[in-house]
Amino acid sequence: MSLLHDATFKKLELDWSTGQLTLFLTSALHKNEVRIVGNGVTSVSLDREFPWGRSVSVNECLIESIDGTATLKLEMQSGDNVIACGMKFVVNDEAR
């Protein structure tokens, strides 16, 4: 999703009881809040080692669905990744 390139990644929240994952970002273009919401999340992994140097900006965001399972990969400009698997991921732009 090129709309999220250079967005600022703020935080993520996981509601353990429901399996809902929410990532909070700020759009680089319009400076509005963007949320990525995942439902039925079964796994989340992330690293924060900064192999390419410190950054809070998104390089690339990919969501793929195969055989009823969705995978979210948020690649940071630091070289770190947030990867989650679940039933569905939706990008919700609060300004729209």
URGI-V592796 format. One record per backbone hydrogen bond with DSSP energy under -0.5 kcal/mol. NH is the residue of the N-H (numbers start at 1). CO is the residue of the C=O. If there is no record, write none. Layout:
nh=(NH	NH)
co=(CO	CO)
This chain:
nh=(4	5	6	7	8	9	9	10	10	11	13	15	16	19	20	21	21	22	23	24	25	25	26	27	31	34	35	36	37	37	38	39	40	41	42	43	45	47	52	53	58	59	60	62	64	66	69	70	71	72	73	74	75	75	76	76	77	79	82	83	84	85	86	87	88	90	92	92	93	94	94	96)
co=(1	2	58	4	26	7	56	8	24	24	22	20	14	15	15	19	38	13	36	11	23	34	8	32	27	25	92	23	35	90	21	88	18	19	85	85	83	81	78	50	7	75	75	73	71	69	66	86	64	84	62	82	60	73	74	80	57	76	74	45	72	43	70	39	39	37	35	90	91	33	92	93)
